[in-house]
């Protein structure tokens, strides 16, 4: 239990370090995706795919549940 708490504290303390490291020069993502406005399209496509997978998994779980009840 103590080990898990220690790992969680270290992970939470390490999160702000990443944001400070990213404050340098803009990378390829800022130069290409943000500048041209394509990042919105990418985010929407990823969200649609994740939503589709989630709905599919829920429907599949219901079907399997029905099959288990029948047997």
N, C-alpha and C positions, 0 to 999 in steps of 0.2 A: 504494500500500500504506500509506503514511504517512497519507494523507488518511482512509482507511477506519479506521485505528487511532485517529486523532484524533476522528473522528465517534463511534466506539464509546465512547471515554473520556468525551466530553462527554455522551452519552446516559446512560451509567451514573451520572455525577455529577448529572445532572438528575433522576433518579428519586426520590431522597429529598426533593427540594424539593416534589414533588407531595404527598407524605404529610404534610409539615408544613403545607401550605396547607389540607389537608382537616380539620385539627383544630379548626375553628371550630364554629359553631352547626350542629346537625343539619339536613340538607336534607330534601327531600320523600321521598327514598328511605327514610331511617331512620324518618320519621314514619309512612309508610304501609305499606311492604312488611315491614320488620323488625318493627314493632310488632304487626301483625296476623298475622304468621307466613306470609304469602303468598310471601315470598322463596324459601322452600324449593320451592314449587310451580313458580315461575318458573325456578329453576335446573334442576329436574328436566325440565321441558318443553324448555328450551334444550339440555340434555344429550341428551335423546332425539332431538331433531331433528338435532343434529350427528352422533350415532351412526348414525342412519338414512341421512343423506347420505354418511357415510363408507363404510358397508356397500354402499350402492348404487353408489358410485364404484368400489369394489373389484370388485364383481360385473360392472360394465360393462367394466372394464379386462380382466377375464378373458375375457369374451365377445369383445371386440375382438381380443384376442390369439389366440383360437381361429380367428376369421375370417381373420386375417392369415396364420396357419400353413397354412390350407387353400388359399390362393391362391398 
